[in-house]
């Protein structure tokens, strides 16, 4: 039991390290685009591709990546501790909110490419290749009565590795896949089996394309270091996986907002907008919604629908509903709306300051299509995945009651 807990803790730590690397790289690219990273001269010496610490802190706060300067410093310290960035002269191990020059290690070639990083990069490359493949092996599949999104049989992944020159033999492919599993890149769908060259189903643990919020690093680090999280993680690793779609489980669809049990809801205050682009979903499918920094609300409110509406009613001639096509362009936090229900799904909540609100998304609208695909008969989990795994711009066809 103690050994299992230790393995689980190492896996969580590796996944957190992966999140730090992804978040750091996304930040680096954004800073290059924003011209905060550039060659700077100090005391007759030019330092290429660096940024001024206090300017970055101001940027993080103004772009709502951190609530205040102190939080921003803590976030940057995480990146320093994980060798993502460093002081240009390596004279300081602490990140200071001052007129000091720092640089991303990837920009000066000092990033430590150890075994863990190399496997992470290999996993990211394989993920991107598989996602881009028109005949991708990542598909909706079933195992023991449960349906899993973007899953693949172990034997098919090894076949793919050999066909695409990623492995010379099945043994080499098996060794690569086991290394990916050991380092938290892939996992058995129920997290109960090691990797085998068989028909067992596996998934990628990490959505490499999801836009990370830097504030997530602080929360996830606390979870990794908190021993009490291990018990709840064991439950989350079973049938409550965010990648899972359970059949004939109506109770699940009534818990889209719940954080704990329905008998003991938790109240949330403060924070930034919840969004659909978060990989760290609640087992029921969504993070708790936090509409504004001074709002307070329950995480499992009742349905906003005044009455139950069926798909047949929406499609009937002369139905008292208006059809609209809305284009939502996601931002760094996501799209800003929450879907709930099963066949048909409906909009449960919309952040007033979100891209969804700007596009005209409203509560009690029924979702008919997502990017041209009919979703009227799908449950909220499937609709959510279509939005999360699709392009940043989402085209929604909705139906709303006539006023």
C-alpha positions in Angstrom: 0.0 0.0 0.0 2.8 2.4 0.9 4.6 1.5 -2.3 1.5 2.2 -4.4 1.1 5.6 -2.7 4.7 6.4 -3.4 4.3 5.5 -7.1 1.1 7.6 -7.3 2.9 10.5 -5.7 5.8 10.3 -8.2 3.3 10.2 -11.0 1.6 13.3 -9.8 4.9 15.1 -9.4 5.9 14.2 -13.0 2.6 15.4 -14.3 3.0 18.6 -12.4 6.5 19.0 -13.9 5.0 18.5 -17.3 2.4 21.2 -16.7 5.2 23.6 -15.6 7.1 23.0 -18.8 4.1 23.5 -21.0 3.0 26.6 -19.1 6.6 28.0 -19.3 6.9 27.4 -23.0 3.5 29.0 -23.7 4.5 32.0 -21.6 7.8 32.3 -23.5 6.1 32.4 -26.8 3.6 35.0 -25.6 6.4 37.2 -24.3 8.2 37.0 -27.6 5.0 37.9 -29.4 4.5 40.9 -27.0 8.1 42.0 -27.5 8.9 41.8 -23.8 11.7 39.5 -24.6 14.5 41.2 -26.5 18.2 42.0 -26.5 19.0 44.4 -23.6 22.1 46.3 -22.8 23.4 46.7 -19.2 26.8 48.2 -18.2 28.3 48.0 -21.7 27.2 44.3 -22.1 24.4 43.1 -24.3 22.2 40.3 -23.0 20.2 38.6 -25.8 16.6 37.4 -25.5 16.0 38.6 -21.9 13.2 40.4 -20.0 13.1 42.8 -17.1 11.6 41.2 -14.0 9.4 44.1 -12.8 8.1 44.6 -16.4 7.0 41.0 -16.6 5.3 41.2 -13.2 3.3 44.2 -14.4 2.4 42.2 -17.6 1.2 39.2 -15.6 -1.0 41.3 -13.4 -2.4 43.4 -16.3 -3.1 40.2 -18.4 -4.9 38.7 -15.3 -2.4 35.8 -15.1 -1.9 36.7 -11.5 -4.1 38.4 -8.9 -1.4 40.7 -7.6 2.4 41.2 -7.8 3.2 38.9 -4.9 1.3 36.0 -6.6 3.1 36.8 -9.9 6.5 36.5 -8.2 5.5 33.2 -6.7 4.6 31.9 -10.1 7.9 33.0 -11.6 9.7 31.5 -8.7 8.2 28.1 -9.7 9.6 28.5 -13.2 13.0 29.4 -11.8 12.9 26.3 -9.4 12.0 24.1 -12.4 14.9 25.5 -14.6 12.5 27.1 -17.0 14.1 30.6 -16.6 17.1 32.0 -14.7 19.0 35.2 -14.0 21.1 36.2 -16.9 24.3 35.9 -14.8 23.0 33.1 -12.6 23.8 35.2 -9.6 20.3 34.9 -8.1 18.2 31.8 -7.3 15.3 33.9 -6.2 13.0 35.8 -8.6 12.8 39.5 -7.6 10.2 42.1 -8.5 13.0 44.5 -9.5 15.0 45.9 -12.4 16.8 42.6 -13.0 17.3 40.7 -16.2 16.1 37.1 -16.5 16.0 34.8 -19.5 14.3 31.6 -20.5 16.7 28.7 -20.6 15.3 27.6 -23.9 16.4 30.9 -25.4 20.0 30.6 -24.4 20.4 26.8 -24.8 20.9 26.0 -21.1 17.7 24.0 -20.6 18.6 20.7 -18.9 17.6 17.9 -21.2 17.6 15.1 -18.8 15.9 11.8 -19.3 12.6 13.0 -17.9 12.5 16.1 -20.2 13.5 14.0 -23.2 10.7 11.5 -22.6 8.3 14.4 -22.1 9.3 16.0 -25.4 9.0 12.7 -27.2 5.5 12.2 -25.7 4.5 15.7 -26.9 5.8 15.0 -30.4 3.9 11.7 -30.6 0.7 13.4 -29.3 0.8 16.1 -31.9 1.5 13.5 -34.6 -1.4 11.4 -33.6 -3.8 14.3 -33.3 -2.9 15.5 -36.8 -3.2 12.0 -38.3 -6.4 11.9 -40.4 -6.8 8.2 -39.6 -5.8 8.7 -36.0 -5.9 5.7 -33.6 -7.2 8.1 -31.0 -10.9 7.3 -31.0 -13.9 6.8 -28.8 -13.7 3.2 -27.5 -15.3 1.0 -24.9 -13.8 -1.2 -22.2 -15.8 -3.1 -19.5 -19.0 -1.1 -20.1 -17.4 2.3 -20.1 -16.7 4.6 -23.0 -13.4 6.6 -23.3 -12.6 9.5 -25.5 -9.4 9.5 -27.5 -8.3 6.1 -26.4 -6.2 3.5 -28.2 -5.4 -0.2 -27.8 -1.8 -0.8 -26.7 -1.1 -3.0 -29.7 -2.3 -0.4 -32.1 0.0 2.2 -30.7 3.0 -0.1 -31.1 1.8 -0.8 -34.7 1.7 2.9 -35.4 5.1 3.5 -33.9 6.7 0.9 -36.1 4.8 2.1 -39.3 5.9 5.7 -38.7 9.5 4.9 -37.9 9.2 5.8 -34.2 10.3 2.3 -33.2 12.3 -0.5 -35.0 10.6 -3.4 -33.4 7.7 -4.3 -31.1 10.0 -4.7 -28.2 11.4 -1.2 -28.7 7.9 0.2 -29.1 6.8 -1.5 -25.9 9.8 -0.1 -24.0 9.0 3.4 -25.3 5.3 3.1 -24.3 6.2 1.8 -20.8 8.6 4.8 -20.4 5.8 7.2 -21.4 3.5 5.5 -18.8 6.2 5.7 -16.1 6.7 9.4 -16.7 2.9 10.2 -16.6 2.5 10.8 -20.4 0.1 7.9 -21.1 -2.0 5.8 -18.8 -4.4 2.8 -18.7 -8.0 4.3 -19.1 -8.9 2.9 -15.6 -5.3 3.4 -14.3 -5.2 -0.2 -13.2 -2.8 -1.8 -15.6 0.8 -1.4 -16.8 1.3 -1.0 -20.5 1.0 -4.2 -22.5 1.2 -5.0 -26.3 -2.5 -6.0 -26.2 -6.0 -4.8 -26.7 -6.2 -3.0 -23.4 -7.1 0.7 -23.8 -4.8 3.6 -22.9 -5.0 7.4 -23.1 -2.7 10.4 -23.0 -2.7 11.9 -19.5 -1.8 15.4 -20.8 -3.6 17.6 -23.3 -0.6 19.4 -24.7 -2.6 21.8 -26.7 -4.6 23.2 -23.8 -3.8 26.9 -22.9 -2.5 26.9 -19.4 -3.2 29.6 -16.8 -0.1 30.3 -14.8 -2.1 30.5 -11.6 -2.8 26.8 -12.0 0.8 26.1 -11.2 0.4 27.2 -7.6 -2.8 25.2 -7.0 -1.4 22.0 -8.6 1.8 22.3 -6.6 -0.1 22.4 -3.4 -2.0 19.3 -4.4 1.2 17.4 -5.3 2.7 18.3 -1.9 -0.5 17.6 0.1 -0.6 14.0 1.4 -4.4 14.2 1.9 -4.9 14.5 -1.8 -3.8 10.9 -2.3 -7.0 9.4 -1.0 -9.3 11.5 -3.3 -6.9 10.8 -6.2 -7.5 7.1 -5.9 -11.2 7.7 -6.4 -10.6 10.0 -9.3 -8.5 7.4 -11.0 -11.4 5.0 -11.4 -14.8 5.5 -13.0 -14.7 9.3 -12.3 -12.0 10.0 -14.9 -12.6 13.3 -16.8 -12.0 11.3 -20.0 -14.9 8.9 -19.3 -18.4 8.8 -20.6 -20.6 6.5 -18.5 -23.6 4.8 -20.0 -27.0 5.0 -18.3 -25.8 7.1 -15.4 -28.3 9.9 -15.1 -27.0 10.9 -11.6 -23.7 11.9 -13.1 -25.4 14.5 -15.3 -26.9 16.3 -12.4 -23.5 17.0 -10.8 -21.9 19.3 -13.3 -21.1 21.9 -10.6 -20.6 19.8 -7.5 -17.2 19.9 -5.8 -18.0 17.4 -3.0 -21.1 15.4 -2.4 -24.5 16.9 -3.2 -25.3 16.8 0.5 -22.4 19.0 1.4 -21.8 21.6 -1.3 -18.9 23.9 -0.9 -19.1 27.6 -1.4 -16.5 29.5 -3.6 -15.7 33.1 -3.4 -13.1 35.1 -5.4 -10.9 33.8 -8.1 -10.9 34.2 -11.9 -13.3 32.9 -14.5 -13.6 29.1 -14.8 -13.4 27.9 -18.4 -13.9 24.9 -20.6 -10.2 24.7 -21.6 -9.1 23.3 -18.2 -7.6 19.8 -18.2 -8.0 19.6 -14.4 -11.7 18.9 -14.5 -13.9 18.0 -11.6 -14.9 14.3 -11.8 -18.4 15.4 -12.9 -16.9 17.2 -15.9 -16.3 20.8 -15.0 -14.3 23.0 -12.7 -16.3 25.1 -10.2 -17.6 28.2 -11.9 -16.3 31.5 -10.5 -17.9 34.4 -12.2 -16.1 37.4 -10.7 -13.6 38.3 -8.1 -16.3 39.5 -5.7 -19.0 37.0 -6.4 -20.1 34.1 -4.2 -22.2 31.2 -5.2 -22.8 27.5 -4.8 -20.9 25.1 -7.0 -23.9 22.8 -7.5 -26.9 25.1 -8.2 -30.1 23.7 -9.6 -30.8 23.6 -13.3 -31.6 26.9 -14.8 -34.3 25.3 -17.0 -37.9 26.1 -16.0 -39.1 22.8 -17.4 -37.8 19.8 -19.2 -37.5 20.1 -23.0 -37.0 17.1 -25.3 -35.2 17.0 -28.6 -38.4 16.2 -30.4 -40.0 19.4 -29.0 -37.1 21.5 -30.3 -37.3 19.9 -33.8 -41.2 20.0 -34.1 -42.7 22.4 -36.7 -43.8 25.7 -35.1 -41.8 25.1 -32.0 -41.6 28.3 -29.8 -37.8 28.4 -30.1 -35.5 30.6 -32.1 -32.4 29.2 -33.8 -29.2 31.3 -33.7 -25.6 30.7 -34.9 -23.0 32.2 -32.5 -19.2 32.4 -33.0 -17.2 32.3 -29.7 -13.5 33.2 -30.0 -11.8 31.8 -26.9 -9.3 33.8 -24.9 -6.4 32.7 -22.6 -9.0 31.5 -20.0 -11.2 29.6 -22.3 -14.7 30.4 -23.6 -16.6 31.2 -20.4 -19.8 29.1 -20.5 -20.9 25.9 -18.9 -22.9 23.1 -20.6 -25.2 20.8 -18.7 -27.8 18.1 -19.3 -28.1 15.1 -21.6 -29.9 15.2 -25.0 -30.4 18.1 -25.3 -27.6 19.9 -23.6 -28.2 23.5 -22.5 -26.2 26.5 -21.3 -26.2 26.4 -17.5 -24.1 29.5 -16.9 -22.2 32.3 -18.7 -19.5 34.5 -17.3 -20.6 38.1 -17.9 -17.1 39.2 -19.0 -16.3 36.2 -21.2 -16.0 35.7 -25.0 -19.3 33.6 -24.7 -21.2 36.6 -23.3 -19.8 38.9 -26.0 -20.9 36.4 -28.7 -24.5 36.3 -27.3 -24.4 33.0 -25.5 -27.1 33.0 -22.8 -28.4 30.6 -20.1 -31.3 28.3 -21.1 -30.1 28.1 -24.7 -30.1 24.5 -26.1 -26.9 23.5 -28.0 -27.8 22.0 -31.4 -24.4 22.0 -33.2 -20.8 22.5 -32.4 -18.6 23.5 -35.4 -21.1 22.1 -37.8 -21.5 18.8 -36.0 -25.0 17.9 -34.6 -24.8 17.4 -30.8 -28.5 17.5 -30.1 -28.6 13.9 -28.9 -25.3 14.0 -27.1 -24.6 14.4 -23.4 -22.8 17.3 -21.8 -19.6 15.4 -21.4 -19.3 14.7 -25.1 -20.2 18.3 -26.0 -17.6 19.6 -23.6 -14.9 17.4 -25.2 -15.9 18.6 -28.7 -15.4 22.2 -27.6 -12.2 21.6 -25.6 -10.5 19.5 -28.3 -11.6 21.7 -31.2 -10.3 25.0 -32.5 -10.1 28.1 -30.4 -13.0 29.6 -32.4 -16.2 27.7 -31.7 -19.3 28.0 -33.8 -22.4 27.2 -31.9 -25.9 26.6 -33.3 -28.3 27.2 -30.4 -32.1 27.4 -29.8 -33.5 29.7 -27.2 -37.1 30.2 -26.1 -39.1 33.0 -27.8 -39.8 35.9 -25.6 
